[in-house]
């Protein structure tokens, strides 16, 4: 298995509220903070640290999607405690993707609108569902997927880590095929680079996570890099 991640501030935002971490051999975390000023940056880093600490304290052979869900809930508690101690940080939160690979199994836990995609044999598929207002509107039939891309509320998320005392966490698992690739990213990536272009990059750079991630980030900047952007690519090789 090979992996590579990269995060950039972009060309518009004054700070980078995104964060990611690869905890070798097989734990992957991506967060996109929110809250204004430095609060979003604080939230994403608290989440990364708390998840890393929690999962590292568990026996790795027992990690699964339940462990990852528990880790996300621990991150939620940690952010809420920080807000209680520092009321000026009220409202801060973060999206969170936590994933783990064990042999040919891929486990994940997910809150917010950061995404996980799988790529195999020329097909790119989003495996998480965005926790966002426009996604709910698409499911209700009041918006098309194309309209959702340009809707004024497209950045409104309906779930985030750290903004409520209780949290609903999506989880899942899938069986990885040999040479299958996984991509984890924040909205600063997929809002700048179409799924078709992401697919083309993965096809061109199959089983080369660093080349994939760097090419994707290059496209983000060519598109204007209007937001912080983070991409992490895993290759099952």
C-alpha positions as CSV (number, residue, x, y, z in Angstrom):
1,X,0.0,0.0,0.0
2,X,1.2,3.5,-0.9
3,X,-0.2,6.9,0.1
4,X,0.4,10.6,-0.2
5,X,-1.4,13.7,1.0
6,X,-1.0,17.4,0.4
7,X,-2.8,20.5,1.8
8,X,-2.7,24.1,0.5
9,X,-4.1,27.4,1.7
10,X,-5.3,28.4,-1.8
11,X,-5.3,31.9,-3.4
12,X,-8.1,33.6,-1.4
13,X,-8.3,32.4,2.2
14,X,-5.8,34.1,4.7
15,X,-5.2,30.8,6.6
16,X,-5.4,27.1,6.0
17,X,-8.2,25.6,8.1
18,X,-7.8,22.2,6.4
19,X,-5.6,19.5,8.0
20,X,-4.7,15.9,7.3
21,X,-2.6,13.2,8.8
22,X,-1.3,9.8,7.7
23,X,-0.5,7.6,10.7
24,X,1.5,4.7,9.4
25,X,0.9,2.0,8.5
26,X,-2.8,2.5,7.7
27,X,-4.7,5.3,9.4
28,X,-5.8,8.3,7.3
29,X,-7.5,11.5,8.5
30,X,-8.8,14.6,6.7
31,X,-10.5,17.6,8.3
32,X,-11.8,21.0,7.0
33,X,-12.3,23.4,9.8
34,X,-14.8,26.3,10.1
35,X,-15.6,29.1,12.4
36,X,-13.8,32.2,11.3
37,X,-10.5,33.8,12.3
38,X,-8.3,31.0,13.7
39,X,-11.2,28.9,15.1
40,X,-11.5,26.6,12.1
41,X,-7.8,25.9,12.1
42,X,-8.0,25.1,15.8
43,X,-11.0,22.8,15.3
44,X,-9.4,20.8,12.5
45,X,-6.2,20.3,14.4
46,X,-8.0,19.3,17.6
47,X,-9.9,16.7,15.6
48,X,-6.7,15.3,13.9
49,X,-4.9,15.1,17.2
50,X,-7.7,13.5,19.2
51,X,-8.5,10.9,16.5
52,X,-4.8,10.0,16.2
53,X,-4.4,9.7,20.0
54,X,-7.6,7.6,20.4
55,X,-7.0,5.1,17.6
56,X,-3.3,4.8,18.6
57,X,-4.4,3.6,22.0
58,X,-6.4,0.8,20.5
59,X,-5.0,-2.6,19.3
60,X,-4.5,-2.0,15.6
61,X,-5.8,-5.5,14.7
62,X,-9.1,-4.6,16.3
63,X,-9.7,-1.3,14.4
64,X,-12.8,-1.2,12.3
65,X,-15.5,1.3,11.4
66,X,-16.9,1.2,15.0
67,X,-13.4,2.2,16.4
68,X,-13.3,5.1,13.8
69,X,-16.8,6.2,14.8
70,X,-15.8,6.3,18.4
71,X,-12.7,8.3,17.5
72,X,-14.9,10.9,15.7
73,X,-17.1,11.2,18.8
74,X,-14.0,11.7,20.9
75,X,-12.9,14.5,18.6
76,X,-16.4,16.0,19.0
77,X,-16.0,15.9,22.8
78,X,-12.6,17.5,22.7
79,X,-13.7,20.4,20.5
80,X,-16.8,21.0,22.7
81,X,-14.6,21.0,25.8
82,X,-12.3,23.6,24.2
83,X,-15.3,25.8,23.3
84,X,-16.6,25.6,26.9
85,X,-13.2,26.7,28.2
86,X,-12.8,29.4,25.5
87,X,-16.3,30.9,24.7
88,X,-14.7,33.1,22.0
89,X,-14.3,30.0,19.9
90,X,-18.1,29.2,20.0
91,X,-19.3,28.0,16.6
92,X,-16.1,26.4,15.5
93,X,-16.3,22.9,14.0
94,X,-14.8,20.7,11.3
95,X,-15.7,18.1,8.8
96,X,-13.9,14.8,9.4
97,X,-12.9,11.8,7.4
98,X,-11.2,8.9,9.2
99,X,-10.2,5.8,7.3
100,X,-8.2,2.7,7.9
101,X,-6.9,-0.1,5.6
102,X,-6.5,-3.7,6.9
103,X,-5.3,-6.1,4.2
104,X,-8.0,-5.8,1.6
105,X,-10.6,-4.1,3.8
106,X,-11.2,-0.3,3.8
107,X,-13.1,1.2,6.8
108,X,-14.3,4.8,7.1
109,X,-16.2,7.2,9.3
110,X,-17.5,10.5,7.9
111,X,-19.1,13.8,9.0
112,X,-19.6,16.9,6.8
113,X,-19.0,17.5,3.2
114,X,-15.4,16.3,2.7
115,X,-15.5,13.2,0.4
116,X,-14.1,9.8,-0.1
117,X,-13.9,8.4,-3.7
118,X,-12.9,5.0,-5.0
119,X,-11.2,4.5,-8.3
120,X,-11.0,1.2,-10.1
121,X,-10.5,0.2,-13.7
122,X,-11.3,3.7,-15.1
123,X,-14.4,4.2,-12.8
124,X,-14.5,7.0,-10.2
125,X,-17.2,6.6,-7.6
126,X,-18.0,8.8,-4.6
127,X,-18.7,6.5,-1.6
128,X,-19.6,9.1,1.1
129,X,-22.7,11.2,1.0
130,X,-22.3,15.0,1.7
131,X,-23.9,16.2,4.8
132,X,-25.0,19.4,3.1
133,X,-28.2,21.4,2.5
134,X,-28.0,21.0,-1.3
135,X,-27.5,17.3,-1.0
136,X,-30.7,17.1,1.0
137,X,-32.5,19.2,-1.6
138,X,-31.3,16.9,-4.4
139,X,-32.6,13.9,-2.5
140,X,-35.9,15.6,-2.0
141,X,-36.1,16.4,-5.8
142,X,-36.1,20.2,-5.4
143,X,-32.7,20.6,-7.0
144,X,-30.8,18.7,-9.7
145,X,-27.2,17.7,-9.1
146,X,-26.1,20.3,-11.7
147,X,-28.1,23.1,-10.0
148,X,-26.6,22.1,-6.6
149,X,-23.1,22.9,-7.9
150,X,-24.1,26.6,-8.3
151,X,-26.7,27.0,-5.6
152,X,-26.0,29.9,-3.2
153,X,-26.3,27.6,-0.2
154,X,-24.0,24.9,-1.6
155,X,-21.4,25.5,1.2
156,X,-24.0,25.0,4.0
157,X,-23.3,21.8,5.8
158,X,-25.9,20.0,8.0
159,X,-23.4,18.0,10.2
160,X,-20.0,18.9,11.6
161,X,-17.8,17.8,14.4
162,X,-17.7,20.1,17.4
163,X,-20.9,22.2,16.9
164,X,-23.3,20.0,18.9
165,X,-23.0,17.8,22.0
166,X,-24.3,14.7,20.1
167,X,-23.2,13.7,16.7
168,X,-24.4,11.3,14.0
169,X,-21.5,9.7,12.2
170,X,-21.7,7.8,8.9
171,X,-19.6,4.7,8.7
172,X,-18.9,2.0,6.1
173,X,-16.5,-0.6,4.8
174,X,-15.6,-2.0,1.4
175,X,-13.3,-4.7,0.0
176,X,-10.4,-3.2,-2.0
177,X,-9.4,-4.8,-5.3
178,X,-5.7,-5.1,-6.2
179,X,-4.5,-1.8,-7.5
180,X,-7.7,0.0,-6.5
181,X,-7.2,3.6,-5.4
182,X,-8.9,5.7,-2.7
183,X,-9.1,9.5,-2.7
184,X,-10.0,11.6,0.3
185,X,-10.5,15.3,-0.2
186,X,-12.1,18.6,1.1
187,X,-14.6,20.7,-0.9
188,X,-11.7,23.0,-1.9
189,X,-10.7,20.2,-4.3
190,X,-14.0,18.9,-5.8
191,X,-15.4,22.4,-6.1
192,X,-12.4,23.3,-8.3
193,X,-11.9,20.1,-10.2
194,X,-14.7,18.1,-11.9
195,X,-15.2,14.4,-11.3
196,X,-14.3,13.9,-15.0
197,X,-11.0,15.6,-14.5
198,X,-10.2,13.8,-11.3
199,X,-10.9,10.5,-13.1
200,X,-8.5,11.5,-15.9
201,X,-5.8,12.3,-13.5
202,X,-6.2,9.0,-11.7
203,X,-6.2,7.1,-15.0
204,X,-3.0,8.9,-16.0
205,X,-1.3,8.3,-12.7
206,X,-2.6,4.9,-11.7
207,X,-0.9,3.5,-8.6
208,X,1.2,6.7,-8.1
209,X,-0.4,8.5,-5.2
210,X,2.1,11.3,-5.0
211,X,1.8,12.1,-8.8
212,X,-2.0,11.9,-8.5
213,X,-2.2,14.3,-5.5
214,X,0.2,16.8,-7.0
215,X,-1.6,16.8,-10.3
216,X,-5.0,17.3,-8.6
217,X,-3.6,20.2,-6.6
218,X,-2.2,21.7,-9.7
219,X,-5.7,21.7,-11.2
220,X,-7.1,23.3,-8.1
221,X,-4.8,26.2,-8.6
222,X,-5.5,26.4,-12.3
223,X,-9.1,26.7,-11.3
224,X,-8.5,29.6,-9.0
225,X,-7.9,27.8,-5.7
226,X,-10.8,29.8,-4.0
227,X,-10.7,27.7,-0.8
228,X,-8.3,25.7,1.2
229,X,-7.7,22.4,-0.5
230,X,-6.6,19.0,0.8
231,X,-6.2,15.7,-1.1
232,X,-5.0,12.3,0.1
233,X,-4.6,9.4,-2.2
234,X,-4.1,5.7,-1.3
235,X,-3.1,2.9,-3.7
236,X,-3.8,-0.7,-2.8
237,X,-0.6,-2.0,-4.4
